[in-house]
Amino acid sequence: MGNQIDALQLKNAFLAGANNLNAKKEWINELNVFPVPDGDTGTNMTMTIMSAAREVAAIDAPTLENVAKAMASGSLRGARGNSGVILSQLIRGFTKEIREHADEAGIDNLIMARAFSRAVETAYKAVMKPKEGTILTVAKGMADRITELSVTDEDLVTMLEKVVAYGDEVLAKTPEMLPVLKEAGVVDSGGQGLMTVVKGALASLKGEEVTLDLGEQGAAKTEAPAERKSRGEISTADIKFGYCTEFMVNGDHEFTDEEVDSLREWLGGVGDSIVCFSDENIIKVHVHTNHPGNAFEKGLTMGYLSKMKVDNMRLEHHEVLIEDASKIAEEEKKEEAAPAAAPEKPAKPAKEYGFISVSAGEGLTEIFRGIGVDYVIEGGQTMNPSTEDILNACDQVNAETIFVLPNNKNIILAANQAKDIIEDKTIIVVPTKTIPQGITAMISFSPDMSPEENLEAMKDASQCVRTGEITYAVRNTTIDGHAIEKDDIMALGDDGLLAVAKEKDQAVLEAVKAMVNDESEIITIYYGQDIPEEEAEALAARIRKAYPQVETELQYGGQPIYYYFLSVE
């Protein structure tokens, strides 16, 4: 293949890497230290890279510029979970270097080495407290190795083979860096996911027969964003601009802040609920307007359009998508020919504070809504929302300052990534790691305090909550000295394993015993969708009897996978 990689080879290598990860995601899921049924490193990384793969696969005339751009923008918006966000940042850094050399004939040894190093630099910056023995360590090991080899006259593929082999060596050492990996008898799942991607890419570069078709994952049916499921609650009388319009402007250069600001200002003259931000030579646009065609025309003056989508929010079920210009024109003609309507109500001004929470389970969702959360993103334990999901949620909350409660340590990075993208609202991410922490943080909010004061108060309150999560083991392992067998019931606490038992009630009782102390005042039990109410009530009665000095509350959570969430305050 010579000693350079051209655009088509880069495209095919990326698709091969993505497909290799997709094919092995369940194997990577099983490497999670805690053998829980929602171990999702492989799933999160796959959904992240497949978001980019769909954009890359759609390129008919690949160049280094457009392939690298699609890799970065697709993975950024599709990033899910810590592993997915870190993978997206590795891709982002890698492609930044590639794009700086896009006018050259191809990617040679030195460019490839600099791209690896820049990938690692970008990813480390994205993580507040980088931990060795993880995907970052594996990436850094390969970057260091390729830097050493790049100054030789070695063939590019031969060099990459040595780099991948060294990556495997570093991955094999991750249990020595993180004792929890060694005890569980596994290597780091994120590092394994990264190696799976680079091995698929290398196989393509070596000319091996690999799968480039995206298959089921790539052709998965696109579902309407979560916010559309609740639009039936909106009164059409309050809708000043009837069409929810979204599209991406794809330019031939990196858009300046002035160009994006100018487009945002123009959109403000034709609609509201505006989200307009750029990622190098892509501008993402969301606007509510009465004339989507005009918004599309304006976008076309800046580049070609993609991902065009229109919802008519005045239709009865708010779910009809208008996907082509003729349908848009028909709707506009109907509106122009209709009798003059009574004056519409003015748009409601933005309120000072808004709240977004991630939740899984109808009971928990109702609890969050009941304590003032404006918008609940369905997901969390079994499906981490993406950066794009959080961006869409922020767009739906009409507030100047929005507090986001991730309620899962694996969602905090995606929330922070969304915060960095949004420009027209102040986004504050409260780093809640569990559902009970999120509930406590929300209750602790005070409208009389400043946003900064509230952030500190909500963080302090959430840290006073001890949390337990009850689920079952999907494989045999050893954690914290406990031998765990498949189907055992595990109680997971804030800092590790609380208990292992054969029965759910026994695991709960042992967990509560480990969580309660002399200062405890309230025990709250949230029972899941697989627990009958009478069974939960009987368990709560046993806990009240065992701890008469502590108030015990029982709430329906409805969460999947986890039999109970426990909270002790």
N, C-alpha and C positions, 0 to 999 in steps of 0.2 A: 504493500500500500504506500510505499515511499516513507519519507520521514516527516510528513506533515498530515494533519487531519483537515479535510475540507468540510464545508458546511453540510453536505449530504451525509458524510460519515458521522459528523457530530450529531445530526438529527437522528440517524439510525441507532447510534450508540446510546443516546439518551432513551429512546423508546425501548430498546432492548433491556436497558437497566431497569426501567420502570416496570416492564412486563415480568422480568425476573423476580422483582420484589413482589409484584401482585401474585405471582404463582406460589410464592413461599411465605406469604404473610401469616398464615395460620401457624406455621412452624416457628416463626419469629415471635408470635403472640405467646407461644408456649414457653418461651425463654424468660418471661417476666419472673422476677424473684418471687413475688407472692403468687401462688398458683390459683388465682381467682378467676372466675368465669368471664370477667370483662378485661382480662389482660390484653391490652389493645395497642401495644407499640407497633406491631406489624400493620394493623389496620390503619392507625393514624399516619404512619409513614407512607403507606400505599395510597391513601386518599389524597395526601398532599402531593405526591409525585404524579399521580394520575391526573390531577387537575392541570398540571403543567403539560403532561403528555398529550392531553387532548388538544391543547393549543399548538404544540409542536407538530403533531400529526396533521393538522389542518393546513400547514404550510406547503404550498405547491412548488414554489421556487425558492428553496432554502438558500440563505446567506448566513454567514457567521452572525451578522447583526440580528436578523429576525429570529433565528433559532435561539440565540442566547436570550433575547428579549422575552420570547415566549416561555422559555424555561424559568426565568426569574419571576415574571408577572404571574404565571399560572400557579407556581408553587407558593408564592407569597399569599395570594388570596385563598388558596385551598388548604393552607397550613392548619393542622389539627394536632392538639396535644403538644407536650414538650418536645417529643422526638420529631414530630412533624414540623414544628416551628424551627428547630435547630437544623433539620434537613433543608428547609426552605432558605435559611440563612447561608448554609454551605453553598447551595446552588446560586444564591444571589451574589455572593462574593466571587465565586468561580466565574460566573457570566460577566461580572463587571470587568474583570481582566480581559476576557475574550473580546468584549465589545470595544475595548480600547485598541485592539489590534484587528478590528473587523475589516480594515482596508488591505490587510495583507493576504497573501495567497492561501494561508492556512495556519493551523496551530502547530508550532514546532515544539521541541523539547523545552526550551527556555520559557516560552509562553505558557505551556502546560504546567511547568513547575511554579511559575508565578501565580497561575490561576488556582492551583492547589493551596498555596500559601495564603492567598487573599481569601479563599473560602474559609480557612481556619480562623483567620484574623476576624472576619465578619461574624462568624458564629460565636466565637468567644466573647465578643463585645455584646452580643444579644443576650447572654446569660449573666444574670447578676452575680451569682456565686458558682463559677464553673467547677465541676467536680471531676477529678481524674478517675479513670476506670470506666469511662462512658464513651458514647459516640464521639465526643470531642477529642478524647485521647487517641482513638483509632484514626480519626481524620488528621490529627496533628502528626502522628507517627508516619502516615503516608506522605504528608507534606514535607516533613523533614527528609524522608528517604528520597523523594523525587528531586528535592533541591540538591542533594549530594550527587545524584546520578546525571542531572541535566547538563553538567559541564563536560561530560564525556561525549564521545562520538557515537554512543550506542543508538541502535535503531529504536524508534519511538515505542513500538509495540513491545520490544524486548525490555525496554526500560519500564514500561507500565506493568509488565508481568512481574518484574522484581518488586515494584512498588506494592502491588496487590498482595504478593506473597508476604511482604513485610507487614502489611496491614493485618493479615491473618495472624502473624506472630504477636502483634500488639494486642489484638482481640483476645488471643489465648491467654494473655497475661492479665486481663482485666479482673479475674477473680482474685489475683494477688494484690490488686490495688483497692478493691472494695470487698471487705470481709463478708458482706451479706451475699455477694455473688458466689464466693467460695463455699459458704455454708449451704447455699441452695444448689450448688453443683452446676451452675450455668455461667456462660459468658454474658456480657452486656447485650441486651436485646437490641438497643439502638445501634450499637457498633456492628452487630451482626446484620442488621438491616442495611446499613451503609455498605458493608462489604458485599452484600447481595446485589446492590445496585451497581457498584463498580465492576463486579465480576460479569454481570450481564452486559455492561457497556464494553468491557474488554473483549468478550467473546465476539461481539459484533465487529470490533476493530480488527480482530484476527481473521475475520472472514468466515467464522463458523455460522452454521445455520441457526438463526434465532428467530423468535416470534416478535414481529413488529406490529401485528394487528392488535388493537387495544382490547378486543374481546368483550366479555360481559362488563368488566369494570369500566372500560372506556366508553362503552355504548349504553351505560346505565341510564335509565329514564331520569330526566331532570325533574325534580319535584319543585313546586312553588315554594319559595322561602317561607319559613314558619310564620312570618307576620301576616301572610295572606290568609291563613286559616282563621284569624280572628277579625277579619275586616267586616264580617257580617254584623258585628256589634256597632259599626260606625253608621251614624245617620247620614243619608245622602244629602240631607238639607245642609249639613255642615261642610260639604265638600265644595270648595270654591273652584278648584282645578280638578277636572274629572279623570285625567289620564295619568297613571303612574308610569313614567317613561324612563327606561334605562338603556344605555348603550356605552360602548367604548370607542373613543377616537384613537385611531392608530396613525401616528404621524411619521414623517420621514426624518425627524430629528428629535432630540431630547427637548421636551417642552420646558419653557422658562416659567418662573413664578408669575411673571407679568402676563403671559399668554393664558395661564390657568385662571388667574384673577380676573382677566378680561372676560373669559367665557363664563365664569361664575357670576359676574356682575350682569352679563346679558341674560343669563337664565333667571336672575332675580326679577327681571322685567317681564317675564312671561309665565312665571309660576312660583311655586314655593316648595318646601321640603327638599331643599337642594343639597346634594352631596356631589362635590366636584373636586377631584384630586388627581394628581399625576404620579405615574411611576415611570420615570424616564420618558420614553416616547409613546406612552399610553395615557390617555385621560379617561378616568371612570366617571360617568355622569349618571346621576339619578335626579329626576325633577318631576313634580306634579304640575301638569299644564293642561290647558284646553286644546292645544294644537301640537300634538307630538311631531307632526311633519315639519313644523317650523324648527323645532329643536334638532331634528335629524339634519335638516338643511344647514343649520348653523354649524353642526359638527362636521359636516362634509366640507366646509370651507377650510378645515384644519387638517383633514386627513380622511382615510376611509374608515367606515364604521363596521363594528362587529358586535355580537351579542346584543342585538337590538331586541327590545322586548317592551310591550305596552299592555297595561291592565286598564280596562274601563272600570273605574271604581264605583260608578253609579249603577252598574248592572246588579240585578238582585242578589246574586251569590258572589259578586266581586272576584270571579275566577276566570272570566273569559279573556284569553290572551289574543291580542291583535298582532300578527307577526309579519304582515307585509304592507306595503304602501297603499295598495288598492283598498284594503279593509280600513286602514286609517282614514283614507279619503272619504269612504262611504259613511263612516261614523261622523266625520266633520260636516258632510253635506246634510245628514239628518238633523244634526244639531242646529245648522244654519237655517234649515227649512222649518223647524219647529216653531210654534207660536211663542211669542215673547214670554219668558217666565218671570215670576215675581223676583224682585231683588234678592240676591243670595246673601246669607249672613257673612259678615267679614271673617277672615281667617282668625282663629284664636291666637293671641300672642303667646309666645313661649313662656312657660312657667320657669321659676328660678331653678328648681331641682327636679331631676327625674331619676328613676332607678331601674336597672336591668339586673335580672338574676338568672343564673343557669339552674335548672331543676329537672329531675326525672321522676315522674309519678304525678298523677292527677291530684292526689291529696296534698303533696308538697307544693304543687303549683298554686292551689287554692290558698294555702297558708301564706305563701309569699304575696299573692295578690291582696290578701286580707290585711297584711301589715304595710301596704303602701307601694309595693313594686309595680311599676307601670307596664313592664314587658318581661315575660318569662321566656327564655330560650330553652326549648325542650332538649335535653341531652345531659351529659355529665358522666355518670359512671359507665354507661354502656355505649355512648357515642359522644365524643368530644366535639363541640361546635368548632367550626373553622373561623379563621380571621374574618372571612367574608360574612359569615352568619352574624358575628358580633357587629360588624359594620352596618349590616342591614337593620339590626335591632336598634342601634344608636340612631339611625335615620328615622325610625318610627316613633321615637320619644321626643316630643316637642318641648324641650327644656334647654336652658342655657348651660347648665352643668349636670352631667349624668354620672351617677355612681354605678359601677359595674361590679357585681358580686359573682366571681367565677365558681366558687364553692367546690373547687377541685384543684389540687396542685398542678394537675396536668393541663389546665386551661388558662392559667395565669399568664403564661408567655403569649398565647394567642390574643388574650385581652389587651395586653400591653402593646402588642404589634398593631392592633386595631386603633388603640389610643394614639399611637404615633402617626397614623395615617389621617385621622379626622382633624380638620382645621377649623370648621365653623362652629364647633361646640367644645366645651371643656369636658374631657372624659377623665374620671378618677377611678382607678382600679383598686378596689379594696381586696387585698390578697387573701381572701377566705379560701380554705382548703377543704372544707366539708360543708354539708348542708346545715348542720346545727350552727356552725360558725357564721354562716350567711344569715340565718334567721336572727341570731343574737346581734350581729352587726347592724342589721336593718332596724331592729327595735331600738338600738342605741343612737340612731340618728336624731339630731335636734335641729329644727329650722332656725333656731336662734344663734347657732354657731356658724362660723365661716366654713367654707369647704375644707380648708386645711385642718381646722380644729375637728371637724367631723371625721375626716379621714383618720386622724390619730385616735379619736374616741372609738370609732368603729373597729379599728385594728386592736386597740387595747381590750375592748369587750370580747372580740372573737377569740383572743388568746386566753381568756379566762374560762373558755368552754373546753371540756374534755369530751372527745368523741369516740364512739365505738361503732363498728360496722360488722354485721354478721352475715357471712356468706359461706359457700362450700368450696372445698378444694377440688381442682380439676386434675391434679396429678400428685404423685408421691414426692415429698421433698423434706428438707430439714431447715427450720428457721428459728433463730434465737434459741437453739438447743432443743426445740420441740420437733419430734418426729411426726410428720403429717402424712396421712394416707389419703388416697383419692376418696372423695365424698365425705371426708371429715368436715365438721362444722368449725369454721374459724371466726374468731373475734379479732378484728384489726383495730388498733388504736392509733392515736396521733403519732406515736413514735415506734410503732412496730406491732408485733403480735401480742395480744392480751391473753388469749386462751385458745385451746383446741379441745373439742369434745365430739362425742358421737351424736348428741342430740342438740337441737337448737336451743331449748330452754336452758340446758346446762351451760352452753357457751355464753348465753346472755347473762346468767347469774354470775359466772366467773368474771366476765368482763365488768359488770357493775361493781363487783367486789374490788376489782383492781382500780376502778375509777373513782369511787366514793372515798372521801376523807372527812375529817372533823368539820371542815368549812363548807361542805356541800349543802346546798339548799334545795335544789330541784333536779329530779331525774325525769327526763322526757324520753318516751319510747315512740318511735315512728315505725309502724309496721307496714310491710310491703304487700304487693299485690297477690302474693302466693300464701299469705297468712290469713286464715279465717278470723273474723273479729272476735269470736268467742275464745279462740285460742290466745289471741293477744291480750284479751281482758283477764284471762286466767293467769297469764304470765305477770301482768301488771299487779295483780293481787298478791302474788308471791313476793314481788319486790317491795310492795308497800308493807307487807308483814315483816320482811327482813330488815327494812330501814324505816321504821315508823317516824323517826325524827326528820326525815327528808320528804318533801312533797313529791309525789310521783304522778306524772301526767301521761296519758295515752293519746296518741294522734294517728290518724290514718295517713300514711305517706303515699302508698300505692306504687312505690319504686320497684322496678324489676331487679332480678339477680340477687339483691341484698334483702334478706329476710327482715332485718331490723336495722335502723339507725338509732344509736343511743346518744343522749346528751346529758352531761352532768355539769351543773353550774353551782 
